[in-house]
Amino acid sequence: MTHPSSLIRTIGIFDSGVGGLSVLKAIRKKHPSINFIYIADSGYAPYGSRSAEFIESRASHIAHSLIDAGAEVIVIACNTATAIAVAKLRATLTVPIIALEPAIKPAVALTKTKVIGVLATERTIESQTVARLCAEFGHGVNILLQPCPGLVERVERGELSSDGTYEYLRKLICPLLAQHADTLVLGCTHYVFLKSAIQKIAGPDVHIIESSAAVARQTMRYLNIDKANSLNEPTGNEVFMTTGSPEHAQTLFSQLWGSPVKVLALDNPVAP
């Protein structure tokens, strides 16, 4: 790395689609003066049922695109890409990589019934990362791993509150509750945008946790930014890009971001 962490001005973030916006929002709250470049690989989403070779190839392509656009640090805002591709990215790229993993450790600390449920893509569920976390932190706890095929696609289509999405979530969650799970881990960043529906199904006494706040704290530590800086007025900006349809992405990004944003095609990137 050529610059001290305190001098970094631009962070690149990527996900298989729009889910990583939940991570970007969490980091933005902590870092008002940092510039962000976000790439949604929606043209190739979802990653969850893809081969490891495919995921590694896409992650490498997107990471290099972020570097070409000016990113000095990369945040992988995708559990599947982290589980499959982070080791190769760290071995081949010269910029620092900040990654996330399912919040199994804090879930184990929270549970009273000693039963937790993990909602994630098939690839994440089957990954060595999840196996390691279960082995390391799951002693005395029943960890129920629930793959959620098709759930990422529902978020990518903007079906956050449809009857079909709600009923599908019920089918995923109710069996976990029947086994006395009192803590649910959202092991995919897309699922964060379904948190209110998941909480409604699970009930107010069930903890629902995910990793975006932890990634934000990790990013703050890396950049040596004091907590007081998070109180400053925002001076950084965001550039949003997609490998899918910019027109569709613009509507969905604006909905999830909470205000109108412009989304560029990846072939036409503009750095902050």
Protein Blocks (a to p, Z undefined) as FASTA:
>chain_A
ZZdfklpcbdcdddfblmlmmmmmmmmmmmmmbccddddfkllccfklmcfklmmmmmmm
mmmmmmmnopabdcdfbfklmmmmmmmmmmmpmbdcdddddfkklmmmmpmnlpacdddd
fklmmpmklmmmmmmmmgoiacdddddehklmmmmnopakbmklmmmmmmmmmmmmmnop
abdcdfbfklmmmmmmmmmmnopkbccddfklmmmmmmmmmnopafklmmpccfbdcddd
dfbdfklmmmmmmmmnopacddddfklcccZZ
